[in-house]
Amino acid sequence: MSNLINRAAEYYRRHGLKNSLSRARLGIKRALFASRMVVFYCDLAKLNPAAVKVPASLRIERLTDYADLNPHDLQQMTIFWNSKQAHRNIQERFEKGATLWLVKSGDTLAGYGWTIQGRTIEPYYFPLCITDVHLFDFYVFPQYRGHGINPYLVTQILELLSSEPCARAFIEAGEWNRAQLLSLEKTAFIRLGRVKSCSIFGYKWNTWSENSSAQQVQIKIEQASKIQTMANSRE
């Protein structure tokens, strides 16, 4: 509890009352609707990049190793969290093959996001194939929000992935996170469907609600998963 209070006090000191209240409201929504997510899908082979207007000073860095992460950028990424746990999480992600994408304004870190191919860090709603990529844990620092940085970062990542041996990309956002949902709608991602996760006595299941186009995409996912399973069984 004391750690939570210290983090809240530090956030207030750095960002003021207005941003602190906004963060508190977001935390309440997150607690109430944490199990309800909207999953997005992008066919990288048919990618039609969205036009996103952003400052010309922005640039992106792609990191695949913890040792390549600038100490100052690392500090910015972990300042609001338990430092030891945050460092451990970042190291584990790199060890599992994840890629960290940094977006900078000049030399200052403005935001970041992660990708991992062929798997996910945490159990997902369905199995991914080896050519699938999961985008996760995107964050834009408060002082840079409202300038289209998140859709710019996502769009740049999708464009780069489309030139590599990657077939599909997936990302999700909490149903409560309206800002992130609106941001993703400015990219090449399309809604796959809404999913609600429930867990009782260690058993977890997902309940989907989707439109017809999402149903067609899910059929393709299931077919691709079966093909991948057959291929793995022959090896």
Backbone torsions as a table, in degrees:
resi	resn	phi	psi	omega
1	MET	NA	-42.0	179.9
2	SER	-62.3	-36.3	178.4
3	ASN	-64.9	-39.4	178.9
4	LEU	-64.2	-42.2	179.7
5	ILE	-65.3	-42.1	179.4
6	ASN	-62.3	-41.2	178.5
7	ARG	-64.3	-41.5	179.8
8	ALA	-64.8	-41.6	179.5
9	ALA	-64.8	-40.8	179.6
10	GLU	-66.1	-40.0	178.2
11	TYR	-64.3	-41.9	178.7
12	TYR	-62.9	-41.6	-179.2
13	ARG	-62.4	-38.1	-175.3
14	ARG	-84.0	-34.0	-169.1
15	HIS	-120.4	-5.6	174.7
16	GLY	85.8	176.5	-173.7
17	LEU	-68.4	-44.6	-175.7
18	LYS	-59.6	-50.3	-179.9
19	ASN	-67.3	-32.7	179.2
20	SER	-66.8	-41.7	177.9
21	LEU	-66.3	-39.4	177.9
22	SER	-62.2	-41.1	178.9
23	ARG	-65.5	-38.3	179.0
24	ALA	-64.7	-43.5	178.2
25	ARG	-62.0	-40.0	178.9
26	LEU	-63.8	-38.3	178.9
27	GLY	-64.4	-38.0	178.4
28	ILE	-66.0	-45.4	177.6
29	LYS	-60.1	-41.2	-178.4
30	ARG	-62.9	-40.2	-179.4
31	ALA	-68.0	-37.1	-177.6
32	LEU	-76.4	-33.8	-173.4
33	PHE	-122.1	27.1	-175.1
34	ALA	-60.4	-29.1	-175.3
35	SER	-86.9	-2.6	-176.6
36	ARG	-108.6	114.7	-175.5
37	MET	-124.9	154.7	172.7
38	VAL	-111.6	122.6	-177.4
39	VAL	-99.9	135.3	-179.7
40	PHE	-115.3	155.2	-175.1
41	TYR	-137.6	145.1	175.4
42	CYS	-139.6	125.7	174.3
43	ASP	-85.1	104.3	-173.5
44	LEU	-66.8	-25.6	179.6
45	ALA	-71.0	-23.2	-179.2
46	LYS	-114.5	28.4	-174.0
47	LEU	-63.0	131.2	173.5
48	ASN	-123.4	88.9	-172.4
49	PRO	-54.5	138.3	177.8
50	ALA	-79.0	148.1	177.1
51	ALA	-86.6	115.0	-177.8
52	VAL	-119.3	124.1	179.6
53	LYS	-86.5	121.6	-179.0
54	VAL	-140.8	162.4	176.7
55	PRO	-60.3	144.0	-178.0
56	ALA	-68.0	-16.3	-175.8
57	SER	-77.9	-7.9	-176.4
58	LEU	-75.3	144.3	173.9
59	ARG	-146.5	158.9	-175.1
60	ILE	-120.7	139.4	174.8
61	GLU	-118.3	140.5	-179.2
62	ARG	-116.3	119.7	-176.5
63	LEU	-120.3	137.7	179.1
64	THR	-121.9	4.9	-177.5
65	ASP	-142.5	137.6	-179.2
66	TYR	-58.0	-36.1	-177.4
67	ALA	-65.1	-20.7	-178.7
68	ASP	-84.6	-7.3	-176.2
69	LEU	-80.5	120.9	179.6
70	ASN	-59.4	132.4	-178.4
71	PRO	-54.6	-37.8	179.6
72	HIS	-68.3	-41.5	177.6
73	ASP	-64.4	-39.7	178.4
74	LEU	-61.5	-41.1	178.5
75	GLN	-63.5	-40.9	178.5
76	GLN	-63.4	-36.7	-178.2
77	MET	-72.4	-25.7	-172.5
78	THR	-111.3	0.7	-171.4
79	ILE	-64.3	-30.2	-176.5
80	PHE	-94.4	0.8	-175.7
81	TRP	-120.2	174.4	171.7
82	ASN	-62.4	114.0	-170.3
83	SER	-57.4	-48.7	-177.7
84	LYS	-63.1	-44.0	-179.5
85	GLN	-66.9	-39.5	179.9
86	ALA	-64.5	-43.3	178.0
87	HIS	-63.2	-41.2	179.9
88	ARG	-65.0	-41.0	179.2
89	ASN	-62.8	-42.8	-179.6
90	ILE	-64.4	-44.1	178.6
91	GLN	-61.9	-43.3	-179.7
92	GLU	-64.0	-37.2	179.0
93	ARG	-64.3	-44.3	176.9
94	PHE	-62.5	-41.1	-179.1
95	GLU	-64.2	-29.0	179.1
96	LYS	-86.1	1.7	176.0
97	GLY	97.2	12.5	-179.9
98	ALA	-76.9	155.9	177.8
99	THR	-115.4	134.8	178.0
100	LEU	-102.5	130.3	179.1
101	TRP	-113.2	122.1	178.5
102	LEU	-107.1	137.6	172.6
103	VAL	-114.9	127.5	-174.5
104	LYS	-122.4	145.6	172.5
105	SER	-105.6	102.1	-169.5
106	GLY	70.3	-120.6	176.9
107	ASP	-106.2	7.0	-176.2
108	THR	-100.3	132.7	179.2
109	LEU	-68.6	122.3	-179.5
110	ALA	-103.8	-24.7	-179.5
111	GLY	-179.3	178.4	-179.5
112	TYR	-161.3	167.6	175.8
113	GLY	-159.5	163.4	-177.5
114	TRP	-120.9	151.2	170.4
115	THR	-136.2	154.6	173.3
116	ILE	-149.2	139.2	-174.5
117	GLN	-104.3	137.6	173.4
118	GLY	79.2	-0.8	-177.8
119	ARG	-165.1	179.6	173.1
120	THR	-130.5	159.0	178.6
121	ILE	-69.2	-46.1	177.9
122	GLU	-107.7	158.0	176.8
123	PRO	-52.7	135.4	-174.7
124	TYR	-106.5	-179.7	-176.0
125	TYR	-78.5	-17.5	177.6
126	PHE	-159.7	158.2	-179.7
127	PRO	-70.7	143.4	177.0
128	LEU	-101.2	151.9	175.6
129	CYS	-87.3	169.0	-175.3
130	ILE	-64.6	-24.5	179.8
131	THR	-96.5	4.7	177.2
132	ASP	-85.8	148.5	178.9
133	VAL	-125.8	134.3	176.9
134	HIS	-105.9	125.2	174.2
135	LEU	-98.5	134.6	-175.0
136	PHE	-155.5	162.2	173.3
137	ASP	52.6	59.0	176.6
138	PHE	-91.7	143.3	-177.2
139	TYR	-150.8	133.2	173.9
140	VAL	-117.4	130.1	-178.1
141	PHE	-65.5	143.2	-172.1
142	PRO	-48.4	-40.4	-176.1
143	GLN	-69.9	-11.6	-178.9
144	TYR	-110.2	3.4	-178.2
145	ARG	-75.4	154.1	179.5
146	GLY	87.4	9.2	-178.5
147	HIS	-120.1	15.3	176.5
148	GLY	74.4	20.6	-176.3
149	ILE	-70.5	-41.7	-178.4
150	ASN	-63.7	-50.9	177.3
151	PRO	-62.1	-31.8	176.2
152	TYR	-63.3	-47.4	-180.0
153	LEU	-62.2	-47.2	-180.0
154	VAL	-60.6	-44.4	-179.0
155	THR	-63.0	-42.5	179.4
156	GLN	-64.7	-39.6	178.3
157	ILE	-63.5	-46.6	-179.6
158	LEU	-60.9	-41.6	179.3
159	GLU	-62.2	-42.8	179.3
160	LEU	-67.4	-40.9	179.9
161	LEU	-66.0	-31.7	-178.5
162	SER	-66.9	-19.6	178.9
163	SER	-92.7	1.9	-180.0
164	GLU	-113.7	172.6	179.5
165	PRO	-72.7	64.6	179.4
166	CYS	-127.0	135.7	-175.5
167	ALA	-101.7	-44.9	-174.5
168	ARG	-138.4	154.1	177.3
169	ALA	-127.8	143.6	179.3
170	PHE	-130.6	146.9	175.5
171	ILE	-153.4	155.9	179.3
172	GLU	-137.7	158.4	177.6
173	ALA	-143.3	147.3	178.4
174	GLY	-63.4	141.7	179.7
175	GLU	-60.9	-24.4	179.1
176	TRP	-78.8	-18.3	-172.3
177	ASN	-91.1	77.4	-175.2
178	ARG	-61.2	-37.6	-178.9
179	ALA	-62.1	-43.5	-180.0
180	GLN	-69.0	-37.1	178.6
181	LEU	-63.8	-44.8	178.8
182	LEU	-65.1	-36.0	179.2
183	SER	-64.0	-45.1	-178.4
184	LEU	-67.9	-28.1	178.0
185	GLU	-70.1	-12.0	176.0
186	LYS	-90.2	1.9	-179.4
187	THR	-110.3	-173.3	-179.8
188	ALA	-80.7	-1.3	178.2
189	PHE	-69.9	145.3	172.2
190	ILE	-121.2	154.1	-178.5
191	ARG	-71.5	126.3	174.4
192	LEU	-85.9	-41.6	178.4
193	GLY	164.0	173.2	175.2
194	ARG	-99.7	141.9	-179.0
195	VAL	-136.1	138.5	177.2
196	LYS	-118.9	126.5	-178.5
197	SER	-101.8	136.6	178.2
198	CYS	-130.0	147.1	-179.2
199	SER	-141.5	127.5	178.2
200	ILE	-137.0	125.1	178.8
201	PHE	51.8	38.8	176.5
202	GLY	86.8	-7.6	178.3
203	TYR	-96.8	130.8	-176.8
204	LYS	-121.9	138.2	174.6
205	TRP	-142.3	159.1	-177.6
206	ASN	-117.2	139.7	175.7
207	THR	-115.1	121.6	-176.0
208	TRP	-101.0	147.4	166.9
209	SER	-137.7	122.8	-175.3
210	GLU	-147.2	169.1	175.6
211	ASN	-92.4	-179.6	-174.8
212	SER	-63.6	-38.7	-179.1
213	SER	-65.7	-36.1	178.0
214	ALA	-67.3	-36.2	178.0
215	GLN	-61.6	-41.2	179.4
216	GLN	-64.4	-39.8	178.8
217	VAL	-65.5	-40.7	-179.0
218	GLN	-65.5	-34.4	176.3
219	ILE	-62.1	-42.4	178.1
220	LYS	-63.3	-38.9	178.9
221	ILE	-62.3	-44.9	-179.5
222	GLU	-65.1	-40.0	178.7
223	GLN	-64.7	-44.4	179.5
224	ALA	-64.1	-37.1	179.7
225	SER	-65.4	-39.3	178.3
226	LYS	-64.3	-42.0	179.0
227	ILE	-62.7	-42.6	179.9
228	GLN	-64.1	-39.4	179.1
229	THR	-64.2	-42.6	178.8
230	MET	-63.8	-41.6	179.6
231	ALA	-63.2	-40.6	179.9
232	ASN	-66.5	-35.0	-177.6
233	SER	-70.7	-20.3	-179.4
234	ARG	-86.4	-17.0	-177.5
235	GLU	-76.8	NA	NA
